[in-house]
Amino acid sequence: MLLPVNAREKIQEKRTILLPMSPPGKARKNRYHAAANIHDVARRARVSIATVSRVVNRISTVDPVLAKRVWKAVDEVGYLPNTHARALVSGRSRILGLIVSEITNPFFPELVQEFENLAVAQGYEVMIGSTNYDAARTEALIRRMLQRNVDGVAVMTFGIEEAQVQKLVEHEFPLVFADAGPELPNVRVLKVNYGDGIREAVQHLAALGHRRIAFISGPLRMRTAVTRRDAFRKSMTELGLAVPNAYVVEGNHTMEGGKAAMEKLMARAELPTAVICSNDMTAIGVLHALDETTHKVPANISVVGFDDIHLAQFMLPPLTTVRMSCKELAEAAVEALRAGIEPDHPRSAQKEWPIATRLVVRRSTDYPRGSLPALGKRMAGTARSAVRAN
């Protein structure tokens, strides 16, 4: 149940892109010429300058076949559009802002990567910043984005910076929030359905025979942590299962917090047979806490996470978790921003964008210890071992 060697360091390390150097005495051929301009592109593509301008500015009404021809000409003549000039003419910078809570949790770098890939494919650049849950840093970050004249900002912090954003931005500024946002005309919200995924997790454990199920929440100052905890309580109540107060422990969405919370649960008179965690980092901390004891996962206790970060499938055992897809979140965030920025966007009237969650069953959950199915499984394993030995 241990993380791979140096996994945490790898999560936090920065990528460096090395540019190839020209061999001594040989100048690299520069395929982009400063002299190339919009007139060259128009001549090459056999279209008007106005058409080139519309294509380069990604006006959606341009015929796709014509646009492809223009982009081919752009590449062939080596034309580099002047983004500052385009911004002056169009009033748009084609830069999207993305604000996340932190970068030490692998969920957020994965989200950033998906967002950037999608935005670049749509002809936008991306300005990224992390708040680290600090109010002053958040305010400074928003001011920098506004100074760069970003076209819109996706605030993917899951519920703590809305008031600061509302104080700083103009009334009509395009904004996207996760879970909930301020009441402004050009705000769109990604509504994550936490209930379905957590209900699936509770029902999965109950179907295996678990009745003593604990929950480790995130920091309860965050609305998303409260929502996930309440979804757990509701799902348990729907099945007629009791939730002792001692079985609900507040964590902080970190591995250290998960380890500390699990140690609190192990100090109780009666250990739960399963634990659901508010995020995968918490679950990884739980696995580490249990690894230091005689309690084995899943033979003695089952563990479920939330998020389905890439690392979850490589844990030992692979982590059963509720998937909140970074790709789907990023797709919705980029499209929702475009809907607020681009007047002719087909979904400009849409204000809420649903995000589904679902359970991904791996090997960190099994029948509760001492149950008949668990005993039968153990006896079958013993019998197979005896056959192999003979």
C-alpha positions in Angstrom: 0.0 0.0 0.0 3.0 2.3 -0.5 3.4 5.0 -3.1 5.9 4.2 -5.8 9.4 5.4 -5.0 9.8 9.2 -5.1 6.2 9.5 -6.4 5.4 12.6 -4.4 8.5 14.3 -5.6 7.6 13.4 -9.2 4.1 14.9 -8.6 5.6 18.2 -7.6 8.5 18.4 -10.1 8.4 21.1 -12.8 8.8 20.2 -16.5 11.6 21.8 -18.4 11.5 22.0 -22.2 14.9 22.1 -23.7 15.2 23.8 -27.1 17.7 22.1 -29.6 20.8 24.1 -30.3 22.2 24.6 -33.8 25.5 22.9 -34.6 28.6 25.2 -34.5 29.0 27.1 -37.7 25.5 26.1 -39.0 22.7 28.5 -38.7 19.3 26.9 -38.4 16.9 27.8 -41.2 14.1 30.0 -39.9 11.0 29.1 -41.7 9.2 32.1 -40.2 10.0 35.3 -42.0 9.4 38.7 -40.5 8.4 40.1 -43.9 5.4 37.6 -44.2 2.2 39.4 -43.7 -1.6 39.0 -44.2 -1.3 40.0 -47.9 1.1 37.1 -48.5 -1.4 34.7 -46.9 -4.3 36.1 -48.9 -2.4 35.7 -52.2 -1.2 32.2 -51.4 -4.7 31.0 -50.3 -6.4 33.0 -53.2 -8.8 34.7 -50.8 -9.5 38.2 -49.6 -7.6 39.9 -46.8 -10.9 40.0 -44.9 -11.3 36.3 -45.1 -7.7 35.7 -43.8 -8.5 38.1 -40.9 -11.7 36.2 -40.1 -9.9 32.8 -40.2 -7.0 34.0 -38.1 -9.4 35.5 -35.5 -11.3 32.1 -35.6 -14.7 33.5 -36.6 -16.9 30.4 -36.5 -18.9 31.4 -39.6 -16.0 30.9 -42.0 -16.4 27.9 -44.3 -14.3 25.0 -42.8 -12.8 24.1 -46.2 -11.8 27.7 -46.8 -10.4 28.0 -43.3 -8.2 24.9 -43.9 -6.8 26.5 -47.0 -6.0 29.7 -45.2 -4.2 27.9 -42.4 -2.2 25.9 -44.9 -1.1 29.2 -46.5 -0.3 30.7 -43.1 2.0 27.7 -42.4 3.6 27.8 -45.9 4.5 31.6 -45.9 5.5 31.5 -42.2 3.0 34.2 -41.2 2.9 35.0 -37.5 -0.3 36.9 -36.6 0.4 39.9 -34.3 -1.7 39.0 -31.2 -1.4 42.5 -29.8 -2.7 44.1 -32.9 -5.5 41.5 -33.1 -6.4 42.3 -29.6 -6.6 46.0 -30.3 -8.8 45.5 -33.3 -11.1 42.9 -31.9 -11.1 44.0 -28.3 -10.2 40.4 -27.3 -6.8 39.0 -26.2 -7.7 35.4 -26.8 -6.2 34.6 -23.4 -8.2 32.5 -20.9 -7.4 32.7 -17.2 -7.5 29.5 -15.1 -7.3 29.6 -11.3 -6.8 26.5 -9.2 -6.4 25.9 -5.5 -3.0 24.2 -5.4 -0.6 22.2 -7.5 0.6 19.7 -4.9 -2.7 17.7 -5.3 -2.3 15.8 -8.6 -5.9 16.4 -9.5 -5.2 20.1 -10.3 -2.2 19.6 -12.6 -4.2 17.0 -14.5 -7.1 19.6 -14.8 -4.7 22.3 -15.9 -3.2 20.0 -18.6 -6.6 19.1 -20.0 -7.8 22.8 -19.9 -4.7 24.0 -21.7 -4.9 21.3 -24.4 -8.5 22.2 -25.2 -8.0 26.0 -25.0 -5.0 25.9 -27.3 -6.9 23.7 -29.8 -9.6 26.5 -29.9 -7.0 29.2 -30.6 -6.7 30.6 -27.0 -3.6 31.0 -24.8 -3.9 30.2 -21.1 -2.7 32.2 -18.0 -2.6 29.9 -15.0 -2.3 30.6 -11.3 -2.8 28.8 -8.0 -4.2 30.4 -4.8 -2.9 28.0 -2.2 -6.0 28.9 -0.3 -4.5 32.4 0.5 -6.9 35.4 0.2 -4.2 38.0 -0.6 -2.6 35.7 -3.2 -6.0 35.1 -4.8 -6.7 38.9 -5.1 -3.2 39.6 -6.5 -3.7 36.7 -9.0 -7.0 38.1 -10.2 -5.6 41.6 -10.6 -2.7 40.3 -12.7 -5.1 38.4 -15.0 -7.2 41.5 -15.5 -4.1 43.6 -16.2 -3.3 41.1 -19.0 -6.7 41.7 -20.4 -7.8 38.0 -20.3 -11.1 37.4 -22.1 -12.5 35.3 -19.2 -11.5 33.3 -16.1 -12.4 29.8 -14.9 -12.2 29.7 -11.1 -11.7 26.0 -10.4 -11.1 26.2 -6.7 -14.4 24.5 -5.7 -16.0 27.2 -3.6 -13.9 29.7 -1.6 -13.0 32.7 -3.8 -16.3 33.9 -5.4 -16.6 37.0 -3.2 -13.1 38.2 -4.0 -13.6 37.6 -7.7 -17.0 39.5 -7.7 -15.4 42.4 -5.9 -12.7 42.8 -8.6 -14.3 42.1 -12.0 -16.7 44.1 -14.1 -20.4 43.3 -14.0 -20.4 41.6 -17.5 -17.0 39.9 -17.3 -17.1 36.2 -18.4 -16.5 33.8 -15.4 -16.9 30.1 -14.8 -17.0 28.5 -11.4 -17.1 25.0 -10.1 -20.1 24.2 -7.9 -21.5 27.7 -7.4 -20.8 31.3 -8.3 -21.9 34.8 -7.7 -25.1 36.2 -9.1 -23.7 38.0 -12.1 -25.1 38.1 -15.7 -22.1 36.5 -17.4 -21.3 33.8 -14.8 -21.6 30.1 -15.7 -21.4 27.2 -13.2 -20.1 23.7 -13.5 -22.6 21.7 -11.4 -20.8 18.6 -10.1 -23.2 15.8 -9.2 -21.4 14.5 -6.1 -24.5 12.7 -4.9 -24.6 10.0 -7.6 -20.9 9.0 -7.3 -21.0 8.9 -3.5 -24.3 7.0 -3.5 -22.7 4.4 -5.8 -19.8 4.1 -3.4 -22.1 3.5 -0.4 -24.3 1.1 -2.3 -21.2 -0.8 -3.5 -19.9 -1.2 0.1 -23.4 -2.1 1.4 -23.8 -4.8 -1.3 -20.5 -6.3 -0.2 -22.0 -6.5 3.3 -20.5 -3.5 5.0 -22.6 -1.7 7.7 -19.9 0.1 9.7 -18.8 2.7 7.1 -16.8 5.8 8.0 -16.2 9.0 6.1 -13.2 11.3 6.1 -14.2 14.7 4.8 -12.2 17.6 3.4 -11.8 20.9 5.3 -15.4 21.9 6.2 -14.7 25.6 5.4 -14.9 24.4 1.8 -18.4 24.1 0.4 -17.4 21.1 -1.7 -16.2 19.2 1.4 -19.6 19.8 3.1 -21.5 18.7 0.0 -19.6 15.5 -0.2 -20.0 14.8 3.5 -23.7 15.5 3.3 -24.1 13.2 0.2 -22.5 10.4 2.3 -24.9 10.9 5.2 -27.9 11.0 2.8 -26.8 7.9 1.0 -26.4 6.0 4.3 -29.8 7.1 5.5 -31.4 6.0 2.3 -30.1 2.4 3.0 -31.1 2.6 6.7 -27.5 2.6 7.9 -26.5 4.5 11.0 -23.6 7.0 10.9 -22.2 7.5 14.4 -20.6 10.9 14.8 -17.3 9.2 15.6 -17.3 7.7 12.1 -17.2 11.1 10.4 -13.8 12.7 10.7 -12.7 16.0 9.2 -9.5 15.9 7.1 -7.8 18.4 4.9 -7.6 16.8 1.5 -3.9 15.8 1.9 -2.1 12.5 2.4 -1.0 13.7 5.8 -4.5 14.6 6.7 -5.8 11.3 5.6 -3.2 9.4 7.6 -4.0 11.5 10.8 -7.8 11.0 10.3 -7.4 7.2 9.9 -5.3 7.1 13.1 -8.3 8.8 14.9 -10.6 6.1 13.5 -8.3 3.3 14.6 -8.3 4.7 18.1 -12.1 4.1 18.4 -13.4 1.2 20.3 -14.9 -0.4 17.2 -13.0 -0.1 13.9 -15.2 0.6 10.8 -15.1 -2.1 8.1 -14.9 0.5 5.3 -13.8 4.1 4.8 -14.9 6.5 2.1 -12.6 9.5 1.6 -13.5 13.0 0.3 -10.6 12.8 -2.2 -7.9 10.4 -3.4 -5.0 12.1 -1.6 -6.9 11.5 1.7 -7.4 7.8 0.6 -3.7 7.4 -0.1 -2.9 8.7 3.4 -5.4 6.2 4.8 -3.6 3.4 2.9 -0.3 4.5 4.5 -1.8 4.6 8.0 -3.1 1.1 7.6 0.1 -0.2 6.1 1.8 0.6 9.4 -0.6 -1.7 11.3 -1.8 -5.3 11.0 -4.9 -4.1 9.2 -4.8 -5.2 5.6 -6.6 -3.6 2.7 -9.1 -4.9 1.6 -9.0 -8.0 3.8 -9.6 -6.1 7.1 -10.9 -2.8 5.9 -12.0 -1.4 2.5 -11.0 2.0 1.3 -12.7 4.3 -1.3 -11.4 7.6 -2.7 -12.8 10.4 -4.8 -11.5 12.1 -7.9 -9.8 9.2 -9.7 -6.4 10.9 -10.1 -4.1 9.1 -12.5 -2.0 7.7 -9.5 -5.1 5.9 -8.0 -4.9 3.0 -10.4 -1.2 2.4 -9.6 -1.6 2.2 -5.8 -1.2 -1.1 -4.0 -3.9 -2.2 -4.0 -5.3 -0.2 -6.9 -7.8 2.3 -5.4 -11.5 2.0 -5.8 -12.7 5.6 -6.2 -15.4 7.9 -7.5 -14.4 9.5 -10.8 -14.8 13.2 -11.3 -13.3 13.4 -14.8 -10.7 16.2 -15.2 -11.2 16.0 -19.0 -15.0 16.5 -18.6 -14.4 19.4 -16.2 -11.9 21.0 -18.6 -14.1 20.6 -21.6 -17.1 22.1 -19.8 -14.9 25.0 -18.4 -13.5 25.9 -21.8 -16.9 25.7 -23.6 -18.6 27.7 -20.8 -16.0 30.4 -21.1 -16.3 30.6 -24.8 -20.1 30.8 -24.4 -19.6 33.9 -22.4 -17.0 35.4 -24.7 -18.1 34.6 -28.2 -21.4 36.4 -29.2 -22.2 33.7 -31.8 -21.5 30.7 -29.6 -24.4 28.2 -29.9 -24.6 27.7 -26.1 -24.3 31.3 -25.0 -27.7 31.1 -23.2 -26.6 28.1 -21.1 -25.8 29.0 -17.5 -25.2 25.6 -15.9 -23.1 22.7 -17.2 -23.6 19.3 -15.5 -20.6 17.2 -14.5 -21.3 13.5 -13.7 -19.5 11.3 -11.2 -19.3 7.5 -11.1 -17.7 4.8 -9.1 -14.7 3.0 -10.5 -14.2 -0.3 -8.7 -10.7 -1.6 -8.3 -9.1 -3.8 -5.6 -9.2 -1.7 -2.4 -12.7 -2.9 -1.6 -14.0 -6.4 -0.7 -16.3 -8.3 1.7 -16.1 -7.2 5.3 -13.8 -9.2 7.6 -15.5 -12.1 9.4 -18.4 -12.2 6.9 -19.4 -15.6 5.3 -18.4 -14.5 1.8 -15.0 -13.3 3.2 -14.5 -16.6 5.0 -15.5 -18.6 2.0 -13.1 -16.6 -0.2 -10.3 -17.1 2.3 -10.9 -20.9 2.5 -11.0 -21.1 -1.3 -7.6 -19.3 -1.5 -6.2 -21.7 1.1 -7.4 -24.7 -0.9 -5.8 -23.4 -4.1 -2.5 -22.8 -2.3 -2.6 -26.4 -1.0 -3.2 -27.7 -4.4 -0.3 -25.7 -5.9 1.9 -27.0 -3.0 1.2 -30.6 -3.9 
